[in-house]
Protein backbone atom coordinates (compact mmCIF):
# COMPACT_ATOMS: atom_id res chain seq x y z
CA UNK A 1 0.00 0.00 0.00
CA UNK A 2 1.24 3.45 -0.75
CA UNK A 3 1.18 6.50 1.47
CA UNK A 4 -2.40 7.49 0.45
CA UNK A 5 -3.81 5.23 3.15
CA UNK A 6 -2.04 7.37 5.77
CA UNK A 7 -3.12 10.73 4.34
CA UNK A 8 -6.41 12.61 4.84
CA UNK A 9 -8.92 11.73 2.12
CA UNK A 10 -11.08 14.88 2.25
CA UNK A 11 -11.48 16.50 -1.18
CA UNK A 12 -9.94 13.52 -2.97
CA UNK A 13 -11.71 11.56 -5.70
CA UNK A 14 -12.97 8.14 -4.65
CA UNK A 15 -14.34 5.38 -6.88
CA UNK A 16 -16.08 2.27 -5.53
CA UNK A 17 -14.75 -0.86 -7.28
CA UNK A 18 -16.52 -3.56 -5.25
CA UNK A 19 -19.40 -3.58 -2.78
CA UNK A 20 -21.86 -5.90 -1.13
CA UNK A 21 -24.48 -3.45 -2.41
CA UNK A 22 -24.35 -3.62 -6.25
CA UNK A 23 -25.87 -0.13 -6.61
CA UNK A 24 -22.69 1.38 -5.09
CA UNK A 25 -20.26 -0.20 -7.57
CA UNK A 26 -18.99 2.50 -9.92
CA UNK A 27 -19.92 5.43 -7.70
CA UNK A 28 -17.34 8.17 -8.19
CA UNK A 29 -17.17 11.41 -6.29
CA UNK A 30 -15.34 13.72 -3.92
CA UNK A 31 -14.88 12.65 -0.31
CA UNK A 32 -16.82 15.11 1.85
CA UNK A 33 -16.54 13.46 5.28
CA UNK A 34 -15.08 10.37 6.89
CA UNK A 35 -15.99 8.82 10.21
CA UNK A 36 -14.89 5.63 11.89
CA UNK A 37 -17.31 3.47 9.92
CA UNK A 38 -18.55 5.59 7.00
CA UNK A 39 -17.40 7.70 4.08
CA UNK A 40 -19.62 10.44 2.62
CA UNK A 41 -19.05 11.16 -1.07
CA UNK A 42 -20.48 13.98 -3.18
CA UNK A 43 -21.38 12.21 -6.45
CA UNK A 44 -22.96 14.44 -9.06
CA UNK A 45 -25.79 16.34 -7.40
CA UNK A 46 -26.20 14.15 -4.33
CA UNK A 47 -24.26 13.00 -1.27
CA UNK A 48 -23.92 9.27 -0.67
CA UNK A 49 -22.94 7.82 2.71
CA UNK A 50 -21.35 4.38 2.50
CA UNK A 51 -20.23 1.92 5.17
CA UNK A 52 -16.47 1.37 4.92
CA UNK A 53 -16.64 -2.33 5.77
CA UNK A 54 -18.87 -3.12 2.78
CA UNK A 55 -16.84 -1.44 0.03
CA UNK A 56 -13.52 -1.65 -1.77
CA UNK A 57 -12.49 1.63 -3.39
CA UNK A 58 -9.70 3.51 -5.14
CA UNK A 59 -8.22 6.88 -4.29
CA UNK A 60 -5.52 8.19 -6.63
CA UNK A 61 -5.20 4.78 -8.33
CA UNK A 62 -4.56 3.00 -5.02
CA UNK A 63 -7.08 0.29 -4.15
CA UNK A 64 -8.13 0.22 -0.50
CA UNK A 65 -10.23 -2.38 1.31
CA UNK A 66 -12.68 -0.45 3.48
CA UNK A 67 -12.74 -3.11 6.19
CA UNK A 68 -9.02 -2.54 6.83
CA UNK A 69 -9.43 1.20 7.48
CA UNK A 70 -12.25 1.00 10.01
CA UNK A 71 -10.97 3.67 12.37
CA UNK A 72 -11.17 7.43 12.77
CA UNK A 73 -9.13 9.56 10.39
CA UNK A 74 -6.78 10.74 13.11
CA UNK A 75 -6.11 7.14 14.16
CA UNK A 76 -5.68 5.90 10.56
CA UNK A 77 -3.07 8.53 9.69
CA UNK A 78 -0.55 7.30 12.28
CA UNK A 79 -1.13 3.56 11.85
CA UNK A 80 1.16 1.11 10.04
CA UNK A 81 -0.53 -1.29 7.60
CA UNK A 82 0.65 -4.61 6.22
CA UNK A 83 1.02 -5.01 2.50
CA UNK A 84 -1.59 -7.31 1.00
MOPEPE-V32870 format. One record per residue. N is the residue number from 1. SS is DSSP state (hx for helix, st for strand, lp for the rest). PHI is phi in whole degrees, 0 to 359 (none if undefined). Layout:
<<N/SS/PHI> <N/SS/PHI>>
This chain:
<<1/lp/none> <2/lp/273> <3/hx/288> <4/hx/300> <5/hx/293> <6/hx/261> <7/lp/252> <8/lp/296> <9/lp/260> <10/lp/302> <11/lp/70> <12/lp/261> <13/st/275> <14/st/242> <15/st/229> <16/st/279> <17/st/257> <18/st/208> <19/st/203> <20/lp/287> <21/lp/257> <22/lp/300> <23/lp/286> <24/lp/271> <25/lp/296> <26/lp/94> <27/lp/295> <28/st/232> <29/st/184> <30/st/265> <31/st/291> <32/st/259> <33/st/201> <34/st/220> <35/lp/243> <36/lp/300> <37/lp/243> <38/st/227> <39/st/230> <40/st/253> <41/st/240> <42/st/268> <43/st/245> <44/lp/69> <45/lp/253> <46/st/223> <47/st/259> <48/st/239> <49/st/257> <50/st/236> <51/st/283> <52/hx/298> <53/hx/287> <54/hx/251> <55/st/232> <56/st/235> <57/st/217> <58/st/242> <59/st/227> <60/lp/51> <61/lp/62> <62/st/249> <63/st/276> <64/st/231> <65/st/273> <66/lp/300> <67/lp/290> <68/lp/281> <69/lp/254> <70/lp/272> <71/lp/220> <72/lp/295> <73/hx/305> <74/hx/294> <75/hx/278> <76/hx/292> <77/hx/297> <78/lp/267> <79/lp/272> <80/lp/260> <81/lp/245> <82/lp/281> <83/lp/286> <84/lp/251>>
